[in-house]
């Protein structure tokens, strides 16, 4: 079952500073470890962490599960932490070492932040890699000459700000008692951004040791089937065609990932969004992003078919249908009309 | 007729029972009126003091004072607004058998002014009498319903005119009766004011929704919101429902809160002591926002007033695991 992010409550937070990989330094020599969780975490700071984690994962996340093996130490460490929160500090140090050792010189340094908490009544663990941000701070001041003005100070050590997304994040909960019995959500601003596979897969595969919960080809087909099922419920034929065309274009676009909410945001009218959400939820399509693989639906995408009430069929490539076919909606006085702007070249039968 | 001593003894024998009847009526009506959203009504009840009982019997010359004096126990309800009178009577009838209505306005007719109020004889309905208080069944009390203005005049008149130790000359008494006219005018003006207030744009919507939301919000927090912001948001939010405003809270918000009680309580308790807690959580209409974010966040975002910062709404959505796009 997909993780629902409502009511994420934060318990403890541990931070380790993980620098850029330097092959001349061991992990223990390079990393600045914390020996304790952040002290006196009050409700304001707990909720700030919770909101930023939620915001990051809601922006664009993927449903993930540990890969068998495991391929990295992370899943067993996280499962152990969920089972026993007192392992937080020691296990998070292991995670920091794993991050340092998995990085190469192109990976940015950052603060590995491990968070324990609860999702409603289940324990959960969040893993974040935060980076420093810069911002300008301005304060009203009075000059020596008594003139009113503003100071301007560059702050270069901001880590988690209200406006910025968390750089990389993952949140896990247990699905059983085993070391790989986990499911989670992960966000990574580099995934799907057209970067090299190595860089894009670093966070998910090489560090977290996870892969997608559902195979991309199956997930892509489920999304396609659910979206088209919703479009078919609409009364306006022109609207159905427009949405199908947008869906085909989105699935054939060069981007390597796709997300149902982003499609809705980009292409659907407001009055159709709630119905679309409901249909996708009923069919179990996640609201997270996923890697696109059109292997199972490519035949559907090559041809668009319009079937009329009297079972006449118009078929063609999506581009030809868009350019040459116009559907005029039925009015009180006249039925709907389909206009094909083309010449008849052949009649069979 | 009995002698004074006999009458006093006879009344003293039943006096404790009427004291219990008065206390029961006080408790019962407070609970009912609160539940009906009429907490603003003031309730007071008493058993008639033995001295007063005997004096009244002598003054009126009753042949059977124990039967004739109907206010051995009395309850007085004082309403801020005359318009609530019918609802108050209806609420009382849920637990009381009311008879012998006596509307003093009708008695006075068109050409006289004086004491105003609505009186009934009242008995507890069988379902309002427990086994342990079975002796209260069938006893009669007097129920008086006044507006605040009527009550103010009645109190002044009772204390100064009727209890005066001398006969008050007409010219002096007239000063008091002229005030009775003012009490009537006061209530009529208030009523006219309320009619015009309800005709103001958005007032009816706010009046139908906000007080109920205020009460519901107390389930989760004691912090109070900003009324100006409520005035801006509530009419916009009300337009997102198919139900008319008076039904929105009962039919949409309360069931939503009931089914999400634990989750919403946890949300509020997590923000207790949070210096940057989302201000919308403490607005009464925040409860509508939680419901709309769950049901139809898109229309909610579209209906958001352009002159109100949308960022707190986006942050509220994040708390519920939703991203407003």
Interface residues (C-beta under 8 A of the other chain):
Chain A: X4 X5 X6 X7 X8 X9 X42 X43 X44 X46 X47 X48 X51 X54 X55 X58 X59 X120 X261 X262 X264 X265 X270 X271 X273 X274
Chain B: X263 X266 X267 X270 X271 X272 X273 X274 X275 X276 X277 X295 X296 X298 X299 X302 X315 X318 X319 X320 X321 X322 X323 X325
